[in-house]
Amino acid sequence: MMSALNRGVSGLMVLEEDAVYRDNFKQRYSQFASELPADAGLCYLGGQHLHWIRALPTPVSRHVYRPYCLNRLHGYLILEPRFLGKILHHLYSPESWSEPHHIDHRMGTLMRTGTPGIYCPDEWMIGQTAGKSRVSGKLLPERFFIDSRSLADVSPPSQVVAIINPRGSLSQKHLRILDSLEITLGHPATEAHSEEHMSIQDTILWTYLDQFLPSSNANLSCGWHEIEGALQRWASVRALQITGKYLGAWDVRLALLPDLVASAWPGVKFLFISDSSFRKRDSGQFKEAVRLVQLAKAPMRVLNLDENQAGELEAVAKWLSE
């Protein structure tokens, strides 16, 4: 970037070594470019939307969107020297960085601070080819992340199940049981039915609730509508990524405000999981969660794993389908 700025380059296209073009790239790009606003300075042709639980990409035209926060730099355009200087100034201001910081995420903060002139297409034109990740060391398939149009057009799924238990974790037994009920938790990686993957939960939901809903009480640190909108976005996007019959949201704090949860997820059902492995100190929180959901008259059921498990699962499966 510095070399391009010093040479007076009017525009710059940057591709990482693993960039791969989507079919009909030329036609897609021509349509996108013809609709770009006059202030366009930085355009992501490939990337990954982050922080969509807070805000979704905004449509500017049929094929152009304004992102809230983007990650990954495998394919992007800088369309004018002025914007190139703005990016370099942003990157070379480490005093405002949180340490350690990654350039992909640092670029994303340009959008989150409201910098104008940043756009992306309705569908990604550049993805990442299959190969071994230099970060994780894992072999990854060719990837085109969820695009702007898919995110902007999402609607809440018809069935969300709030999973409530008084402990800070779900055991492998619990996860297998939820899997047998076709309840999928969190990230699409959980679709793999292995012991390793079944233990993965959704950190996006956890992180958001950690920030805005303290675990000890139901005092909100932001407005009702803000949390309601975030829960709606979370469920809508996750519904795009799973193949299970039901989307599971696991966090005991969901039972603290059952009215809000029911407003965000119409038709939500609260499934409480109980067995003898719970410590006595957990029982008070569990009973209080049950009481709050009962007061809200929200659909709920307790799955007691100490009783006839086959009969209990059959009854719960029937309840979920009603």
C-alpha positions in Angstrom: 0.0 0.0 0.0 2.8 2.4 0.9 4.5 1.7 -2.4 1.3 2.3 -4.4 0.7 5.6 -2.5 4.3 6.8 -3.2 4.0 5.9 -6.9 0.7 7.8 -7.2 -1.3 4.7 -8.2 -4.9 5.7 -8.7 -6.4 2.4 -7.8 -5.3 -1.0 -6.3 -6.7 -4.5 -6.3 -5.3 -6.8 -3.6 -5.6 -10.6 -3.8 -4.1 -13.1 -1.4 -2.5 -16.3 -2.7 -5.6 -18.4 -1.8 -8.1 -16.2 -3.6 -10.5 -17.9 -6.0 -12.9 -16.3 -8.4 -16.6 -17.2 -8.5 -18.1 -18.2 -11.8 -19.1 -15.2 -14.1 -16.8 -12.9 -12.1 -16.5 -10.4 -14.9 -20.2 -10.0 -15.3 -20.8 -9.9 -11.6 -18.1 -7.2 -11.1 -19.4 -5.1 -14.0 -22.9 -5.0 -12.4 -21.5 -4.2 -9.0 -19.1 -1.4 -10.3 -21.9 0.2 -12.3 -24.0 0.7 -9.1 -21.2 1.9 -6.7 -21.9 5.3 -5.1 -19.6 8.2 -6.0 -17.9 8.2 -2.6 -16.7 4.5 -3.0 -13.1 4.2 -1.8 -12.7 0.6 -0.4 -14.6 -2.4 -1.8 -14.5 -5.9 -0.4 -15.0 -8.4 -3.2 -14.6 -11.3 -0.8 -14.8 -11.4 3.0 -16.7 -12.5 6.1 -19.3 -10.4 7.9 -18.6 -10.1 11.7 -20.6 -8.7 14.6 -23.8 -9.3 12.7 -25.6 -9.9 16.0 -25.2 -6.1 16.4 -26.0 -4.9 12.9 -26.6 -6.4 9.4 -25.2 -5.1 6.1 -27.4 -2.3 4.6 -28.5 -2.4 1.0 -27.5 0.6 -1.1 -28.7 -0.8 -4.4 -29.6 -4.2 -5.8 -26.0 -5.4 -5.9 -24.2 -3.0 -3.5 -24.3 -3.1 0.3 -22.7 -1.1 3.1 -21.2 -3.5 5.6 -21.2 -3.1 9.4 -17.9 -5.0 9.9 -15.9 -7.2 7.6 -13.1 -9.6 8.2 -10.6 -11.3 5.8 -8.5 -9.6 3.1 -8.4 -12.2 0.3 -9.8 -9.9 -2.3 -10.5 -6.1 -2.1 -10.2 -2.9 -4.1 -8.9 0.5 -3.2 -10.4 2.9 -5.7 -8.6 6.2 -5.0 -5.4 7.5 -3.5 -7.2 9.5 -0.8 -8.7 6.4 0.6 -5.4 4.6 0.4 -3.9 7.3 2.6 -6.8 7.0 5.0 -6.2 3.2 5.4 -2.5 3.6 5.9 -3.0 6.3 8.6 -5.5 3.9 10.3 -3.1 1.0 10.2 -0.1 3.0 11.3 -1.8 4.3 14.4 -0.9 1.5 16.8 -1.6 3.6 19.9 -5.3 3.1 19.2 -5.0 -0.6 18.7 -5.8 -3.2 21.3 -2.8 -5.5 21.6 -2.3 -8.0 20.0 -4.3 -7.0 16.9 -4.7 -8.5 13.5 -4.7 -6.5 10.3 -8.0 -8.1 9.1 -9.8 -7.0 12.3 -8.0 -3.6 12.3 -9.4 -2.9 8.8 -12.8 -3.9 10.1 -12.8 -1.2 12.7 -12.8 1.4 9.9 -16.4 0.3 9.2 -17.5 0.1 12.8 -16.4 3.7 13.4 -18.7 4.8 10.5 -16.1 5.6 7.9 -18.0 6.3 4.7 -17.1 5.0 1.3 -16.8 1.3 2.2 -19.0 -1.2 0.2 -19.3 -4.9 -0.7 -21.4 -6.8 -3.2 -24.7 -8.6 -2.6 -22.9 -12.0 -3.3 -19.2 -12.5 -2.8 -17.2 -12.7 -6.0 -13.9 -13.9 -4.5 -13.5 -16.8 -2.0 -10.7 -18.8 -0.4 -9.5 -21.9 -2.2 -9.3 -25.3 -0.5 -6.0 -25.9 1.3 -4.2 -26.0 4.7 -4.8 -23.0 6.9 -1.6 -21.2 7.9 -3.4 -20.1 11.1 -5.1 -23.3 12.4 -3.1 -25.9 10.3 -6.4 -27.6 9.3 -7.3 -28.6 5.8 -10.2 -26.4 4.8 -12.6 -26.7 1.8 -13.1 -23.9 -0.7 -15.0 -21.2 1.1 -17.4 -18.4 0.2 -18.7 -17.0 3.5 -22.3 -15.9 4.0 -22.9 -12.9 1.8 -24.7 -9.6 2.3 -27.9 -10.5 0.6 -28.4 -13.7 2.6 -27.8 -11.8 5.9 -30.1 -8.9 5.0 -32.9 -11.1 3.8 -33.0 -13.5 6.8 -36.0 -14.1 8.9 -36.3 -15.8 12.3 -36.7 -19.6 12.2 -40.0 -21.1 13.1 -38.7 -23.0 16.1 -36.1 -22.0 18.6 -35.5 -24.1 21.7 -34.0 -22.3 24.7 -31.9 -24.9 26.5 -31.7 -24.2 30.3 -29.6 -26.0 32.9 -28.1 -24.7 36.1 -24.5 -25.6 35.2 -21.9 -23.8 33.3 -21.5 -26.5 30.7 -23.3 -29.3 29.0 -21.9 -32.8 29.2 -21.3 -35.0 26.2 -24.4 -37.0 27.3 -26.5 -33.9 27.2 -25.2 -33.0 23.8 -25.9 -36.5 22.4 -29.4 -36.3 23.7 -30.0 -32.9 22.1 -28.6 -34.2 18.9 -31.1 -37.2 19.0 -33.9 -34.7 19.4 -32.7 -32.9 16.3 -31.8 -29.8 18.3 -28.7 -28.1 16.9 -26.6 -25.8 19.1 -24.5 -23.0 17.8 -22.0 -23.0 14.9 -22.5 -25.2 11.8 -19.3 -27.1 12.9 -21.6 -28.9 15.4 -23.3 -30.6 12.4 -20.4 -33.1 12.5 -21.5 -35.9 14.8 -18.2 -36.5 16.5 -17.4 -36.2 20.1 -15.1 -33.3 19.4 -17.5 -31.3 17.4 -20.6 -32.0 19.5 -18.9 -30.1 22.4 -18.8 -26.8 20.5 -21.3 -24.1 21.5 -22.0 -20.7 20.1 -19.6 -18.1 21.5 -21.3 -15.3 19.7 -24.5 -15.6 21.7 -22.5 -16.1 24.9 -20.4 -13.1 24.3 -23.3 -10.9 23.6 -25.2 -12.0 26.7 -22.1 -11.6 28.8 -21.9 -7.9 27.8 -25.6 -7.0 28.1 -27.1 -9.4 30.5 -25.2 -10.1 33.7 -25.5 -13.7 34.9 -26.6 -12.9 38.4 -29.7 -10.9 37.7 -32.1 -9.6 35.0 -30.8 -6.0 35.0 -30.2 -5.0 31.4 -27.3 -2.8 30.5 -29.0 -1.7 27.3 -32.5 -1.3 25.9 -35.1 -4.1 25.5 -35.4 -3.5 21.7 -31.6 -3.6 21.2 -31.3 -7.1 22.8 -34.5 -8.2 21.1 -33.1 -7.2 17.7 -29.8 -8.9 18.5 -31.5 -12.2 19.4 -33.5 -12.1 16.3 -30.4 -11.6 14.1 -28.6 -14.4 15.9 -31.4 -16.9 15.4 -32.0 -15.8 11.8 -28.3 -16.2 10.8 -27.8 -19.4 12.6 -30.9 -20.9 10.9 -29.0 -20.4 7.6 -26.1 -22.5 8.9 -27.7 -25.6 10.5 -29.5 -28.6 9.2 -31.2 -29.8 12.4 -34.9 -29.6 12.8 -34.7 -27.1 15.7 -32.2 -24.4 16.5 -31.0 -24.6 20.1 -29.9 -21.6 22.2 -28.1 -22.6 25.3 -27.7 -20.2 28.2 -29.4 -20.1 31.6 -29.8 -16.3 31.3 -32.4 -16.8 28.6 -34.8 -17.8 31.4 -34.2 -14.6 33.3 -36.2 -12.6 30.7 -38.6 -15.1 29.1 -40.9 -12.3 27.8 -38.1 -10.7 25.9 -36.9 -14.0 24.5 -40.5 -14.9 23.5 -40.8 -11.6 21.7 -37.6 -12.1 19.8 -38.3 -15.7 19.0 -42.0 -16.3 18.5 -43.0 -19.8 19.3 -39.8 -20.4 21.4 -39.9 -23.4 23.8 -37.9 -23.6 27.0 -36.4 -27.0 27.6 -34.9 -27.5 31.1 -32.4 -30.3 31.6 -32.1 -31.9 35.0 -30.3 -34.9 36.5 -28.6 -36.0 39.7 -25.2 -34.7 38.6 -26.3 -31.2 39.4 -24.8 -29.9 42.6 -27.1 -28.7 45.4 -25.9 -25.1 45.0 -27.2 -25.2 41.4 -30.8 -26.1 42.4 -31.8 -22.6 43.6 -30.9 -21.0 40.3 -32.6 -23.8 38.4 -35.9 -23.4 40.4 -35.8 -19.7 40.0 -35.4 -20.1 36.2 -38.3 -22.5 36.1 -40.4 -20.1 38.2 -39.8 -17.1 35.8 -40.7 -19.0 32.7 -43.8 -20.3 34.4 -44.8 -16.8 35.4 -44.4 -15.7 31.7 -46.6 -18.6 30.7 -44.1 -19.6 28.0 -44.1 -23.2 26.7 -41.7 -25.2 28.8 -40.8 -28.7 29.8 -38.3 -30.3 32.2 -36.3 -33.2 30.8 -35.4 -35.4 33.8 -32.5 -37.7 32.8 -32.8 -39.7 36.0 -36.1 -41.1 35.0 -37.0 -43.5 32.1 -34.8 -41.8 29.5 -36.4 -43.4 26.5 -39.9 -42.5 27.6 -38.7 -38.9 28.5 -37.1 -38.4 25.1 -40.2 -39.7 23.3 -42.4 -37.3 25.3 -40.1 -34.3 24.6 -39.9 -35.1 20.9 -43.7 -35.1 20.8 -43.8 -31.8 22.7 -41.4 -30.2 20.4 -43.4 -31.1 17.3 -46.7 -29.8 18.7 
